[in-house]
């Protein structure tokens, strides 16, 4: 029997899903055996253009719900945008009793986490790649493209590390970044965001990083060449990966981003089950999306050109067609456990 208590338990076990800067942009309304997933406008960064990051997060959450529900012998069928885009829930999930296969991934939902440490540069094995790519093409038009070649990884790493440079060069991006950083557990409990400890900065780096919030300090750091040094350091970190994976969709329809989120979570949980680490690195493709649609988000013209050039390089290396949109980009590999984990708040259920 599907009780309200069981539905709430399924939701509570499912909310360890990835979201932009740990914004957790969801709330729930339960109607009988139906769960409505509604958006909370928490992620207001420059990267969440047209709420696409929120839709990816909702898709990842939906994947978790399907896996958790199956563990209790419940089938979860989803209807996307039942009232239309922007007019109600992102999805309604209908729960029903019946035969459903349990997933081994249920056991790793709680332990899935972002890991920003360096990974081993050892390429993924064929078995690992096969497991990670198993669901590519299952969720709508969302499919995964993997780069396992060392030179290809290096080229992508150089492109995506532009974001590290922009943090100091662009006041817009810097302000957005510091708006979502949570410096203490108390701050994180009060409002979802990114735990500064998950950035894997050494104490001196953490102190310097906090000082960059000041515009005068950031300008001085720029004159001293810190942005290029940060970009170089970022490229070295991203190169220390076993592979880089892109999830692409056809066009820019909202349901495509939700399906990309489902595939993303499936791959991430599979990676966790295989003992591999994951870090999303999609900032440059997200900036490129808004620029392509005529909104540069306050970036200077020179910065716009740098973003366009970097995204073009990513597409070239991965062989991504112009008609495809990069919905997600992430690095993967064998790494030590992260030093800290972001906090997930209890879900808001009505």
N, C-alpha and C positions, 0 to 999 in steps of 0.2 A: 504494500500500500504506500502511495506517495503522500506523505504528510508534509505539513508546513515546516515542521522541525527538520525533516530530511532535506527539503529544498534549501533551507537556510544552511544546513551543514554542507551541502554540495557547493553552494556559493562561497562559504567561508574557506573551504579547501581549495577553491579555484582561483582566488584573487592574487596568488603569487605569479602574476603574469607581467611581462615586460611592458613598460610604458615610457613615453618620452620624459627623460629626467625624473623618472619615478613619480610622475604626476598622478597616477592612479585615477584617470578621468572617467570614473564610472559610478553609477548608483543603480539600484535594482528595485523594480516593482514586481511583486508576486501576485498573480491572479489565478487562483485555482492551481492547476498544474503548469501554468505558463510563467516564464521569467522574462520580463522586459529589461534590456540593458540600455540605460540612458546615459547620455554624455554629461559630464561635469566639465565646464570650461576652465580647467586648471592650467593646462599647458598653453601659455600665451607667448611662447618663445617665437623667434623669427623662423624657426625650423618647422613649426607645425602649421604649414600653409593649408588653408581651407580645411582644417581639422583632420588632415590625412594621417598625422601621427596618432591622433585619438582613435581613428578607425582601425589602424594597425593594432593598437593596444586592445581594442574591443575584439578583434579577430583572435588574438592570442588568448584572451580571456575565454572566448567561446570554445576554443580548442581544449582548454583546461576543463571547462564545464562538461564537455562531451566525454572526456577521459574519466573524470571523477564520477559522473553519473553512471557510466558503465560499470564502475567498481561496485556500485550498489544495485546492479541489475536494472538500471534505468536507461532508456533510450532518450537521446536529446536531439530533436530535429529543429533546425533553425530557419527562420524567415527573416531575410534582411530588409530593413527599412519598410516595415509593413504599412506605415502611414505615409511613406514618401520620404525622400532625403530632407533632413532638417525639420521634419514635422512630427517627431516622436522618437520612439526607440530606434537605436541602430539595429537591433535585432530582437525578435521574440523567440525564445527557446521553449518548445513544447516538450514536456516530459511525459513519457508513457512507460508502462511496464511491458516487458517482453524480452525475447532473446537478444542479447547483445554481448559481443566479445570484450573481455577485460583486456586492458593494455598494461604492459610491463612499465610503461612510462608513468603510470600513476605514482609509483614509488619515488620518483625524482622531481615531482612538481615542487615540493617544499624546498629542495636543495638547489634548484635552478637559480643562478645569479650571474650578474655581470662580473667579469674578471679583467681588469685593466693591467695586469702584470705581463711581462714578456713571456712568450710561449717558446717551446722548442721549435726550431726551424725544420724539424723532421717532417717530410711530406706525409699526408694522410695515406693510410693503406687503402687498397682497393676495397676491402671489406668495410672499412669506415666510410669511404665515399659512397658505397652502395647503400649502406644503411641511412646515411644522411639524405641521400637523394631519392629515397624510395617514394616519397609522397609528392615530389615535384610534378606538377601537372594535374594533381587530383582536385585542387581547390580552384575552380574557375580557370582563369587564364594565368594564375600565379605559377611561376616555375622558377627553379633555382639554377644558377650558373656558377660553377666552381672553378677557381683558379688555384692550381696546385703547383704550378711551375715557379721556381725561385725568382726568375727574372720578371715574370708577370706580377708576382706578389710585390716585388720591390717597386715596380712602376706604379702600381696602384697605391702602395704605401706613400710614395712621394706625392701623389696627387691628393690623397685624403688628408695628409698632414698640413695642407694649406689652412685647415680650420684652426690649428694651433697658432699659426701666425696671425690669423684674423682676430683671435681673441684679444690680442694687444693692439692691433692696428685699427680695429673697428669698435668705436664706442657702443654702437648698437648691439653688437654681439657680446661685448664685455658686460654691458648692463644686463642683458638677458641672462647671461651665465650666472652672474652673482645674485640675480633674483631667485634662482632655483637652488643655490648652494645652501645646505643646512650644516651649520658649524657645530651643533651639539645635538644630542639625542632629544633634548627638550624641544628644540626648534623643529626637529623632524616629526615629533609626535603632534605638535601643534598644526603643522601644515606639511603635506607631502612634498618631497623634494629630493635632491641628491646629497647623500651623506658625503661630506668632504673626505672622509677616510677611504671611501671607495675609489678615489682618484689615485690611490697608491703613491702619494707624494711623501718624500722624506720630510722630517720636521722642518729643516731649513727651507725646503721648497714650499711647504705649506705656509710658512710665515711670509715668504716673498710673494706667493700667490695671493694671499689676502691683501697685501699692500697694493697689488695691481688694480684693486677696486677704485683706488684714488686716481682721478684723471691726470693729475700732475705727475704722479709716480709712473703711470702707464706711458705718458708722453716721454718722460725721461728714459724709461726702459726702451722705448721705441728708438730713440736717438742713439742709444748704446748698442743697438743691434739685437736686443732680446727676442723680437718676433722671429727672426730668421733662425736664431739658435733654438727656439722652441719648436719651429717647424722641422729642423734637422733631427732633434731629439724624438719628436713624434714619428717621423719617418722610420727611424731606427726601431722604435717600439713596434710599429705596425709590420715592419719587415720580419720581426721575430714572431712569426705565425706559421702554422702548418698549412693553412689555406685561407683564402678570402672568398666569400660567397655573396653573390647578389641574388635578390629575389626581384623578378621583373614581372610586370603586368602589361596587358594591352591598354593603351590609352590612360586616362586619368579618372575613370568612373569610381565612385565611392565604394561600390561593392568589390571592386578589384583590390582596394587597399585592405578591406576587411579580410578577404581571402588570402592576401599576402601575409596578414597577421597570423592567420591560422597555420599557414605553411611555415612561417618563421618560428612559431612556438613549437611545432612538431619537430622541426630540425633542431632547435635549441634543446628540447627535452631529450631527443635522441643523442645529441652530443654529450649532454650531462650523463646519460646512461652509459655512454662509451668512455667516460672519464675525461672528456675534453672540455675545454673552457671556451667561452664566447664573449665577444665585446662588439656591440653595434658601433659602426663608424660611418653613419649615413649623412653626416652634416652637409658635406659638399653636394651630393645629389639632391638633398632637400632644398638647399639654397638655389641650385640650378633650376629646379622646378618652378619656383616663384619668379625667378628672373625670366625664364622662358615665357611665362604668362603675363609679363609686363609689370611685375612688382619686384623691385630690387631690395625692398625691405630696409631702405636707408643706407645701403652700401654705396661707397664711392664708385665712380665709373671704372677706375683702375682695378678695384676689387672685384667688380662684376666680371670684368674680362678674365681675371685670374680664376674665378669660380668656373666660368664657362670653359676655359682651357683645361682645368683639372677634370671637370666632368667628362669632357670629350676624351681625355686620355683614359679614364676609367672605362668608358664605352668601347674604345678601340681595343684595349687589352682583353676585355671580356667578350668582345664580339656582340655587343648589344645593339639591336636595330633601333633606328630613329623612332619607330612607331611604339617602341616599348618604353615604359617608365620604370626607373629604378625605385622600387617601393622600400627596399631595405638592402643594406650592405653591412657585412659583419666579418670580423676575423675570428678564426677558430684554430685551436691547437692544444697541445698538452702543456699545462702550466701548473704552478703551485696554487694552492687554495688562495682566494682573495683575502685580504687583511680585514675587510669589514663588509657588512651586508646592509643594504638599504631596508628601512622599516616599511612594512605593509600595514596600513591602518585597517581596523575592523570595517567590513563592508557596510554601506548604508542601504538597508533593506526596508522597504515599505510593504 
